[in-house]
Amino acid sequence: MSSPLSNQVEQALAELERQKAAIDEIQGGLHTVYSTVTAKNRAVAVTVDSRGAVTGIKFPTSAYRSMAGPELGELLVDTIEAARGEAMARTVAAFESLLPAGLPMMDLLTGGADPEHGPLPMDQLLNEMFRTVGPDDDPTPTPPAGAH
């Protein structure tokens, strides 16, 4: 006969395995997700991957030819940022079903939750969320250097 504690541990481990499998599936799928944003004037289109890395820049029309260098540069920066924002929103949406309700995932990734430390890369955020404490680990957080 199993003890109630043993049953709880088994259930917790089974849930952890389900969550890990779901995360692995989402992460695997993100490698094939791209976001493309076209500037309003259709002079440039930028494609980024799920991590926000630029994977393509196209000029769908010849409108860019009549633009001054600084104007085209600003348009490229704005379009890249819009594509990255869309990619981040899609990435957040993919993970939201696994996270506790009300967790400000977008704020955590963009730095809105902690302006002093800035955004957390997705890998670091996931590692922190699902970090396991080993028998020799001290679960007490270490204060940052210089903190009193």
Wavefront OBJ file of the C-alpha trace (Angstrom):
o trace
v 0.000 0.000 0.000
v 1.298 3.431 -0.946
v 1.407 6.268 1.507
v -0.413 9.535 0.762
v 2.940 11.348 0.576
v 4.266 8.797 -1.893
v 1.158 9.289 -4.051
v 1.620 13.057 -3.955
v 5.260 12.731 -4.982
v 4.334 10.406 -7.849
v 1.623 12.806 -9.020
v 3.998 15.765 -8.808
v 6.657 13.918 -10.802
v 4.091 12.890 -13.423
v 2.922 16.510 -13.713
v 6.522 17.695 -14.019
v 7.095 15.205 -16.839
v 3.911 16.406 -18.617
v 5.023 20.024 -18.291
v 8.531 19.222 -19.545
v 7.116 17.360 -22.551
v 4.811 20.291 -23.325
v 7.715 22.758 -23.091
v 9.888 20.574 -25.319
v 7.075 20.408 -27.877
v 6.570 24.175 -27.851
v 10.288 24.879 -28.073
v 10.628 22.459 -30.979
v 7.777 24.156 -32.790
v 9.242 27.612 -32.252
v 12.202 26.739 -34.479
v 9.838 26.800 -37.459
v 7.968 30.005 -36.526
v 8.824 33.228 -38.325
v 7.220 36.660 -38.208
v 7.274 38.994 -41.181
v 6.329 42.659 -40.934
v 6.034 44.964 -43.928
v 6.438 48.706 -43.450
v 3.303 50.778 -44.026
v 4.815 52.311 -47.165
v 5.733 48.796 -48.405
v 9.354 49.875 -48.915
v 10.747 47.088 -46.725
v 9.658 43.748 -45.241
v 11.584 42.136 -42.384
v 11.398 38.514 -41.265
v 12.602 37.371 -37.834
v 12.621 33.990 -36.145
v 10.914 33.186 -32.842
v 13.902 34.574 -30.935
v 13.802 37.882 -32.820
v 16.893 37.273 -34.964
v 16.586 38.879 -38.393
v 16.438 36.153 -41.033
v 15.472 38.221 -44.053
v 15.043 41.727 -45.403
v 13.191 42.315 -48.658
v 12.265 45.377 -50.632
v 8.846 44.512 -52.130
v 8.651 47.729 -54.143
v 11.159 50.231 -55.488
v 10.012 52.848 -52.938
v 13.270 52.497 -51.012
v 15.203 53.960 -53.973
v 13.725 57.403 -53.474
v 14.366 57.441 -49.730
v 17.261 59.284 -48.118
v 19.744 57.050 -46.288
v 18.736 58.148 -42.774
v 15.038 57.738 -43.644
v 15.598 54.211 -44.962
v 17.738 53.372 -41.930
v 15.008 54.548 -39.553
v 12.391 52.585 -41.495
v 14.541 49.443 -41.259
v 15.031 49.848 -37.500
v 11.306 50.478 -36.928
v 10.289 47.507 -39.082
v 12.805 45.195 -37.395
v 11.509 46.224 -33.964
v 7.901 45.665 -35.061
v 8.803 42.186 -36.367
v 10.628 41.370 -33.120
v 7.620 42.531 -31.090
v 5.326 40.297 -33.122
v 7.694 37.337 -32.732
v 7.903 37.888 -28.980
v 4.112 38.098 -28.706
v 3.771 34.816 -30.592
v 6.396 33.177 -28.388
v 4.673 34.394 -25.227
v 1.320 33.147 -26.513
v 2.819 29.698 -27.120
v 4.031 29.429 -23.510
v 1.105 31.104 -21.730
v -0.910 27.896 -21.523
v 1.830 26.367 -19.354
v 2.314 29.275 -16.981
v 0.379 30.271 -13.899
v -2.523 32.618 -14.658
v -1.592 36.246 -14.207
v 2.159 35.760 -14.671
v 3.278 38.877 -16.577
v 5.274 36.914 -19.157
v 5.585 39.805 -21.610
v 6.731 42.115 -18.813
v 9.308 39.562 -17.702
v 10.688 39.255 -21.224
v 10.682 42.966 -22.039
v 11.929 44.230 -18.704
v 8.630 45.836 -17.722
v 8.511 43.776 -14.526
v 11.984 44.821 -13.361
v 13.342 47.982 -15.030
v 16.568 47.766 -13.013
v 17.613 44.402 -14.500
v 16.010 44.486 -17.971
v 14.533 41.620 -19.986
v 15.289 37.961 -19.402
v 16.240 35.803 -22.397
v 13.696 33.010 -22.933
v 16.240 30.268 -22.119
v 17.207 31.962 -18.840
v 13.564 32.512 -17.893
v 12.688 28.867 -18.516
v 15.779 27.662 -16.673
v 14.840 29.774 -13.659
v 11.200 28.647 -13.736
v 12.047 24.955 -13.916
v 15.366 24.888 -12.059
v 15.732 21.960 -9.760
v 17.526 22.213 -6.463
v 20.002 19.439 -5.851
v 20.856 18.027 -2.422
v 23.993 20.211 -2.188
v 22.279 23.395 -3.438
v 21.328 26.116 -1.033
v 17.749 27.134 -1.952
v 18.296 30.548 -0.319
v 18.823 33.196 -3.032
v 22.217 34.855 -3.013
v 22.014 38.668 -2.831
v 23.644 40.583 -5.718
v 27.201 41.806 -5.197
v 27.273 45.032 -3.245
v 23.847 44.468 -1.671
v 23.529 44.837 2.085
l 1 2 3 4 5 6 7 8 9 10 11 12 13 14 15 16 17 18 19 20 21 22 23 24 25 26 27 28 29 30 31 32 33 34 35 36 37 38 39 40 41 42 43 44 45 46 47 48 49 50 51 52 53 54 55 56 57 58 59 60 61 62 63 64 65 66 67 68 69 70 71 72 73 74 75 76 77 78 79 80 81 82 83 84 85 86 87 88 89 90 91 92 93 94 95 96 97 98 99 100 101 102 103 104 105 106 107 108 109 110 111 112 113 114 115 116 117 118 119 120 121 122 123 124 125 126 127 128 129 130 131 132 133 134 135 136 137 138 139 140 141 142 143 144 145 146 147 148
